[in-house]
Amino acid sequence: MATRVIPPRILRKLRYNTATKPFQPALTSPALAPTSNILDQKPPSSTTTLLPPDAELNFHDVEKLFSHVPTTKLLKSTAILHATAVEPMVDLGTWMLRSDLMQTNNPLRNIAMATTRATFFDHFCAGEDAITAGKSIAGLNEAGLRGMLVYGVEDAHDNAGCDRNLKGFLHTVDVSRSLPPSSVSFVIVKITAICPMSLLERMSDLLRWQKKDPSFVLPWKQDSLPIFSESSPLYHTRKRPEPLTAEEESDLDLANKRFLELCQKCVQANIPLLVDAEHTSVQPAIDYFTYSSAIMHNKGENPIVFGTLQTYLKDAKERMLLASKAAEKMGIPMGFKLVRGAYMSSERKLAADLGYASPIHNTIKDTHKCFNDCSNYMLEKIANGPGGVVLATHNIESGKLAAAKAHELGIGKVNHKMEFAQLYGMSEALSFGLSNAGFQVSKYMPFGPVETVMPYLLRRAEENRGVLAASGFDRQLMRKELVRRVKASVL
Ligand SMILES: Cc1cc2nc3c(=O)[nH]c(=O)nc-3n(C[C@H](O)[C@H](O)[C@H](O)COP(=O)(O)OP(=O)(O)OC[C@H]3O[C@@H](n4cnc5c(N)ncnc54)[C@H](O)[C@@H]3O)c2cc1C
């Protein structure tokens, strides 16, 4: 591996931070009013000239691309991305971290934890506490990127777990507020961590049944936007569900209060809140929470509560159109994070087990088209009116297409209603390429104690196997830059 090939003497001599400076020095400028919405903050006029479209994304100049990445970090990242691209390595790592080895009384546990902390955790997570997360974000910010902070917790199954998780999310808003304005673009929340899973399943069943039978009354339902389209799969709910019990209604009341507290904290801090998307079995309830809260909190030009649309779903585009048109009619600015989606295998399996067609597009080409169509629609929408969009993708083609479309519409440096996003530790080339071309780019950064975040990371590693394996483009560019630095230091 590269770490063994390059002698330390040369490593010390290797240069980084060459002439290229961060594209967005203004992001940390004290001149930015701390109370203005983050998506509203603009770089100074000197940086508002748009580049010609063909210069928008440049992956050829690796020196410029990785100019903010120290050589040691570049080496470590390359090694870790290589390791995670090897499926048996991921299998071994997940087996080990789930095995008896991790029992508190096992003497090997400390070694395993220390190794995990120094490698995968360090690469894919912002840190164990607020101070380290703040430092990671400051590092990103220097390189012209921003952070989306996500408190890495798992799904909750009871109210005590939900209350604990809520504290973590509220703390995340405090951490974000304590950092330089605009260095954190969003705080992330998983509704499955603040509302018990069983209740989300029950609510989703009831919402689906109401879609089948509009006369079915849901006394707990507040104002919302359309959650289903005509083609939405309703197969999860085969018979008329019982109404919520008194206990479930009381749990729902608590979940509403938790989400309300978080939304209000984000409103006060003026930091948008992004709601993650999960399995289709619970997604209707998640959309319900998101939309009813968007109706309450999204005002003026910029949404404060954003939902997530998984474009690998066949009904994604229709649902997005219905929700955004309904929001427009109500005068509510809508914000969406567009993703392809992380639960493809489990969705396909569930549909097959129940004897239905998969809700996932039949071909990857259809998924790509859906992502790009939804992205075009949202970009056109925000170019002409209120709203916001986060394009959360590692796909180079989608990045290029969206960058070209944004350029055509005059969005980008002059309009900060759009944000690109990649997972922390992934797709550095795309992140820096987009940022160098003048777009706002965020990294999705889980943080929290290793013991809390590891189960979350393991789940993501399993779900995103394809993505980890497909980091080839990044690895290739990183290797190219490493070779260039070695040559530059030797010659
Ligand atoms: C910032 C950020 C936030 C995210 N938040 C969420 C979230 O809230 N919820 C969520 O579910 N996911 C989320 N994801 C994960 C995301 O959904 C994807 O799993 C991941 O990013 C891969 O998609 P991509 O756009 O990067 O595209 P690519 O790198 O092109 O990857 C495409 C992947 O899609 C799969 N795929 C999709 N449709 C098909 C199909 N029809 N046939 C075959 N393969 C298919 C392939 O296996 C392939 O691995 C997030 C990702 C990011 C970067």
The ligand as a Gaussian input file, in Angstrom:
#p B3LYP/6-31G(d) Opt

LIG

0 1
 C      -25.698000      13.740000       1.656000
 C      -26.409000      12.446000       1.472000
 C      -27.557000      12.174000       2.182000
 C      -28.249000      10.983000       1.993000
 N      -29.420000      10.777000       2.661000
 C      -30.149000       9.675000       2.388000
 C      -31.432000       9.487000       2.956000
 O      -31.910000      10.310000       3.725000
 N      -32.115000       8.363000       2.635000
 C      -31.631000       7.423000       1.759000
 O      -32.320000       6.433000       1.481000
 N      -30.411000       7.581000       1.208000
 C      -29.674000       8.673000       1.496000
 N      -28.441000       8.829000       0.911000
 C      -27.817000       7.707000       0.180000
 C      -28.162000       7.743000      -1.276000
 O      -29.517000       7.527000      -1.352000
 C      -27.485000       6.679000      -2.083000
 O      -27.449000       5.457000      -1.428000
 C      -26.103000       6.956000      -2.462000
 O      -25.741000       8.280000      -2.363000
 C      -25.894000       6.430000      -3.909000
 O      -26.495000       7.230000      -4.876000
 P      -25.699000       8.298000      -5.733000
 O      -26.633000       9.377000      -6.113000
 O      -24.514000       8.708000      -4.966000
 O      -25.427000       7.558000      -7.089000
 P      -24.437000       6.471000      -7.634000
 O      -23.072000       6.623000      -7.075000
 O      -24.592000       6.498000      -9.098000
 O      -25.001000       5.131000      -7.050000
 C      -26.129000       4.571000      -7.562000
 C      -26.524000       3.430000      -6.669000
 O      -27.897000       3.276000      -6.841000
 C      -28.203000       1.893000      -6.830000
 N      -29.452000       1.817000      -7.648000
 C      -30.464000       2.716000      -7.546000
 N      -31.485000       2.368000      -8.354000
 C      -31.138000       1.242000      -8.964000
 C      -31.792000       0.413000      -9.913000
 N      -33.019000       0.693000     -10.356000
 N      -31.161000      -0.675000     -10.338000
 C      -29.926000      -0.969000      -9.875000
 N      -29.246000      -0.211000      -8.984000
 C      -29.834000       0.881000      -8.527000
 C      -26.968000       1.177000      -7.326000
 O      -26.733000       0.051000      -6.540000
 C      -25.843000       2.156000      -7.060000
 O      -25.062000       1.725000      -5.968000
 C      -27.751000      10.015000       1.078000
 C      -26.591000      10.295000       0.359000
 C      -25.930000      11.489000       0.532000
 C      -24.728000      11.761000      -0.286000

